Amino acid sequence: MMRTFTITGKSRYIGLEGGFWAIEADDGNKYTPINMPEQLKCEGARVSIRGQIIKGAVSLSMWGEAIRIISFETLGIV
């Protein structure tokens, strides 16, 4: 069973490897969602996300941990 956790942070567009969307958590951790919803693709948007770490995921981005978003809430734009 995968552990579900909550992240609060901001959406970021990272211009590496062709570009991708990511979440930078308030605690400094970095996450790359495999299923980033269109509603979260806004640079600097504050978000709260429930998700799961995808163990052993290989990503071209090599930026933070790969996660699967289960649910989310937008909190505004910074």
Buried (B, 14 or more C-beta within 10 A) or exposed (E): EEEEEEBBBBBBEBEEEEEBBBBBBEEEEBBBBEEBBEEBEBEEBBBEBBBBBBEEEEBEBEBBBBBBBBEBEBEEEE
